[in-house]
Amino acid sequence: MNAASNTSNGGALTESPLREGQFRIHPKNTTYKVYLFTNELRCIPVKKGDAQKKSLSFSFDDVIGCHCMRGRGERNSTDAYFCLYSYPTKRKTFGGAFVRKRHDIAFVVDVHNSYQENLEAAEEWRVAILTCLKRAMDVDITPRARKVLVFVNPFSGPGKALDIYQKRVVPTLAELDLNFHLIITERAGHAKDVVKTIDISEWYGVIIVSGDGLIFEVINGLMSRPDWEHAIHHLPLGVVPGGSGNALCCAINSHNGEPYKDNILTHSLFVLAKHKIKALDLVAVDTCEGRHYSFLSITWGIISDVDIESEKYRSLGNARFTVGALVRIVGLRTYHGRLSFLPCEPYRCHTSRSTSCSTWEPSVNANTADVVTSQPKSRSLSCPDGLGDSATEEVLRSRLQHGGPADEPLTPVFPEEGGGDLETVIANSSTPAADSTQLTCDSPSRGDAATPRPVETALLPPLSDPVPASWVTIEDNFVTVVAAYESHLGPDIIIAPEATFNDGIIHLMFAKAGISRSSLLKLFLSMENGSHVNSPDIEIIKVKAFRLEPITPGGVIAIDGEKVKYGPIQAQVLPGLARFMA
């Protein structure tokens, strides 16, 4: 709602107010009759000379707080003030999109002869306004009753997180009457070490001013505690965009109907100020290094290549991903691997390009909504159709493992370790010999020796064991594999439009070798609005668990944008395990 709007019937009131008073609005000194309703503060000009002034209406949907104060340089004045902090919406000049713009309005209370009496009157209005605001919030808004721990990573993204904290976060927290304690991270793992030892009862929540990497770190710190279940449920996370991608911020803003491309910081601070505590799915991820807990995504292939290798362009902010994508499309790589998964519903594999695949079907009496208890069956398929003898299949498998047939439109490209610029990538293009034996863990483990593995993941076998026969398995050459559980991977990537924070689903998607570069570029461009889900070049399956077993060496696997040891990886969704502010 706009900050200024005409009241109905030429200014006439259509309902009884909770409070009313007459105040000047600073600094213009226009006098208004002020009415407090349950959902708004309405101001109507009272002087005839102010007839041309519009009535003002401040919706509590847009208001985040209210303070009492004394004017600067007014030590001898008896005036007191109560100030409203509002973020009304305004339509952009071109297009139908809207933006929020901060608007503060100060009411002068001067009805008494002493400052103390005027301050008491202002305080009564403040308490009444906060009481109305409280109806739309899940938390206690009593002043000074809450305390948050704030982590700032000064090196995140373009390096502006500390400046964002000082100029935008601190004033917002003050307007919310929140006590806070700042920790500026000094190294990787710093925040994780802190949250592993803090007294959870002392804090209302944690606010992270950084990119998605620090969120990953804090979550894994909480899950490393002996009291992990209490910690992850009772310490909600709030996020302020201070990195390059800011995927979780984009998802939060989008689900709240707030913009995330234009001035994401203002809109994210508004959502944080007006937040409710919500449940957030986590995903337990087993790697060769042990157990991790993910909130965003697992990527392999071009998506992870772009994410990790574009670090060299960090100073470009979110544009680094665009540059990185163009580099990787020109110097495209394909990866041979085995992808296994437990789908949420019956699955029929697309066999036109697969080396091998199995089909998942529920039993006659199975409830397809409960994949944990259903008893699926599997059958092995050969692909393409007509290749029935083992000798022919072996020839096909050998070709695929060693880069595919000679006329395949895409050739794997592996630059030297460390990446390099575009010319270097193209100059160093080569097709390595693929190892016919899949990569394995030296010491397969579900947990770090120093980190407890408290969460049961009944769907996941040990990483060194075969997947259950009931799972679907696809072995092929892939361009990318993405497991996403949030809608966005950044402001320009709506990776899983149907994903919600607590749907208990992993959105597993992959594109296979054979896609042309022009089609791949179109696929990337269509991710901006999520229309890639309709592309025939990508397959998307809703699953509860999956395993990825790379066969091609030398690739990159990333969890929530953080590179992990290359090798087999498996994951299972943990519905609604964490809490966050949204």
Secondary structure as GFF3:
##gff-version 3
##sequence-region A 1 582
A	DSSP	three_ten_helix	8	11	.	.	.	ID=ss1
A	DSSP	beta_strand	19	26	.	.	.	ID=ss2
A	DSSP	beta_strand	30	36	.	.	.	ID=ss3
A	DSSP	beta_strand	40	45	.	.	.	ID=ss4
A	DSSP	three_ten_helix	48	50	.	.	.	ID=ss5
A	DSSP	beta_strand	56	59	.	.	.	ID=ss6
A	DSSP	beta_strand	63	69	.	.	.	ID=ss7
A	DSSP	beta_strand	80	86	.	.	.	ID=ss8
A	DSSP	beta_strand	89	91	.	.	.	ID=ss9
A	DSSP	beta_strand	98	100	.	.	.	ID=ss10
A	DSSP	beta_strand	103	109	.	.	.	ID=ss11
A	DSSP	alpha_helix	115	134	.	.	.	ID=ss12
A	DSSP	beta_strand	147	152	.	.	.	ID=ss13
A	DSSP	alpha_helix	161	164	.	.	.	ID=ss14
A	DSSP	pi_helix	165	169	.	.	.	ID=ss15
A	DSSP	alpha_helix	170	175	.	.	.	ID=ss16
A	DSSP	beta_strand	179	184	.	.	.	ID=ss17
A	DSSP	alpha_helix	190	195	.	.	.	ID=ss18
A	DSSP	three_ten_helix	200	202	.	.	.	ID=ss19
A	DSSP	beta_strand	205	210	.	.	.	ID=ss20
A	DSSP	alpha_helix	212	222	.	.	.	ID=ss21
A	DSSP	alpha_helix	228	234	.	.	.	ID=ss22
A	DSSP	beta_strand	237	241	.	.	.	ID=ss23
A	DSSP	alpha_helix	247	255	.	.	.	ID=ss24
A	DSSP	alpha_helix	264	273	.	.	.	ID=ss25
A	DSSP	beta_strand	277	287	.	.	.	ID=ss26
A	DSSP	beta_strand	290	294	.	.	.	ID=ss27
A	DSSP	beta_strand	297	301	.	.	.	ID=ss28
A	DSSP	alpha_helix	302	309	.	.	.	ID=ss29
A	DSSP	three_ten_helix	310	316	.	.	.	ID=ss30
A	DSSP	alpha_helix	319	330	.	.	.	ID=ss31
A	DSSP	beta_strand	335	343	.	.	.	ID=ss32
A	DSSP	beta_strand	356	358	.	.	.	ID=ss33
A	DSSP	beta_strand	380	382	.	.	.	ID=ss34
A	DSSP	alpha_helix	390	401	.	.	.	ID=ss35
A	DSSP	alpha_helix	422	427	.	.	.	ID=ss36
A	DSSP	beta_strand	472	484	.	.	.	ID=ss37
A	DSSP	beta_strand	488	490	.	.	.	ID=ss38
A	DSSP	beta_strand	493	494	.	.	.	ID=ss39
A	DSSP	beta_strand	506	512	.	.	.	ID=ss40
A	DSSP	alpha_helix	517	526	.	.	.	ID=ss41
A	DSSP	three_ten_helix	531	534	.	.	.	ID=ss42
A	DSSP	beta_strand	539	550	.	.	.	ID=ss43
A	DSSP	beta_strand	557	559	.	.	.	ID=ss44
A	DSSP	beta_strand	562	564	.	.	.	ID=ss45
A	DSSP	beta_strand	569	581	.	.	.	ID=ss46
###
